[in-house]
Amino acid sequence: MIDRTGLILDIFGERAVTREGALQVELAHLSYQQSRLVRSWTHLERQRGGFGFLGGPGETQIEADRRLIGERMVRLKRDLEQVRRTRGLHRGARRRVPFPVVALVGYTNAGKSTLFNALTGAELTARDQLFATLDPTMRGLRLPSGRHVILSDTVGFISELPTELVAAFRATLEEVAEADIILHVRDAAHPDTAAQRADVIAVLGRMVEEDALESNWPEHTIEVLNKADLLGGVAHVPGRNGAVAVSAMTGEGLDALKEAIDGRIAAGMEIADYEIAPADGARLAWLYRHGEVIGRQDGEEAIHVKVRLLPADRARFEQVRT
Ligand code: GTP
């Protein structure tokens, strides 16, 4: 018999591309099996009517199973700890390549992976390959403004995700919490699209309560109404108020989506004025690479630069101010 939790675990298992994800799924699977064993064991005990028989063949088998599962779980937890430490290092590395992170979330089957591939294209640059080895669910994307962002694919959400699974997949959800922009991908052609939207917002909302999302919600979210082709094109998608309609399949609307991401990032940026010594070409180049230079006056003593920067980049720049 396969119940809902088992089914959800299978779905997560198929999508677990990272080593951490695979370990998490196996661990969740084992603890789920263990709870079912406990249940059938109690059931057997009840059948025996409490006659105090010990060491019956059924019981021995169950105890052996439980011990094996327990041992495997201990080993998995140790591996997971190791992977997490490595992952922490990788995350640190990613922060040093400070591009805004755009995370895709959405109900299962909404078209996240299709959109991820459509936006980033098939070919990988050398830099992308680095990210791909760190984490295959991340890829670089160049926006119309020339700005680089990192696009991050996540697991699909399922209605009423059991609490213990939310905990088990915390790392995946943390990925979302750390994102600068969240793309909420919806299947606009699905008859339950409104209910699916509410489910996803409920899961994300629960994270807000747990303080994981900090201030990122909801100003940093863009709703993407996908599968517009099934409704006769983006112009025919209902309820586009503030949302962007696209078809990941045909590519319609993808340029508008990239512009919307650009706009949202720019809206979160701060304008700063700096004076840079003419000899300090490296710092000037850094500003051009990470921000949008909107004004510049070259003087003898200093170059005055007016620049639009992400708050995080601004802090980073000012920290190393000389
Ligand atoms: P999970 O992995 O379950 O979270 O799904 P996902 O959100 O990554 O969806 P995925 O990209 O795998 O797409 C699900 C199905 O929808 C696939 O059969 C896609 O071919 C289809 N699909 C995705 N985008 C579009 C679209 O724009 N139009 C149409 N007609 N089908 C689409």
Boltz pocket constraint, residues with backbone or C-beta under 6 A from the ligand:
constraints:
  - pocket:
      binder: B
      contacts: [[A, 15], [A, 106], [A, 107], [A, 108], [A, 109], [A, 110], [A, 111], [A, 112], [A, 113], [A, 114], [A, 115], [A, 154], [A, 155], [A, 156], [A, 157], [A, 226], [A, 227], [A, 228], [A, 229], [A, 230], [A, 246], [A, 247], [A, 248], [A, 249], [A, 250]]
      max_distance: 6.0
